[in-house]
Amino acid sequence: MGLLSILSLIWGILATLGMAVAIIPFLGALNYLNIPFAVFGLLFSVLALIVSSKKELAIAGCVLCGVAIFLGAIRLVLGFGIF
C-alpha cells in the first residue's frame, strides 16, 4: 500500500505548485480552483496516513496540502479574490 502514500505526496506537490502559480499578481483567482484541489488532496493524504505503511510520505502530502490551503486562503483574502 505504499502507492497510496506516493500518490498523496504527488498530490501535495501539485497543490503547492498550483498555489505558487496563484501567488503571481493577477492570477490569484486560480486559488478558487486550487483550494478545493488541495482539500481533496488533504483528505486523500489522511486516508493514506491511515491505510498505508509508508506514513512519512503521507505526512509530507498532508503538510504540503495544508500549506497550499492556508497560503491560498490568505492570498484570496489579501487579493480580494480577484488579484
Stockholm file with secondary structure:
# STOCKHOLM 1.0

chainA/1-83         MGLLSILSLIWGILATLGMAVAIIPFLGALNYLNIPFAVFGLLFSVLALIVSSKKELAIAGCVLCGVAIFLGAIRLVLGFGIF
#=GR chainA/1-83 SS CHHHHHHHHHHHHHHHHHHHHHTSTTCGGGHHHHHHHHHHHHHHHHHHHHHCSCHHHHHHHHHHHHHHHHHHHHHHHHTTTTC
#=GC SS_cons        CHHHHHHHHHHHHHHHHHHHHHTSTTCGGGHHHHHHHHHHHHHHHHHHHHHCSCHHHHHHHHHHHHHHHHHHHHHHHHTTTTC
//
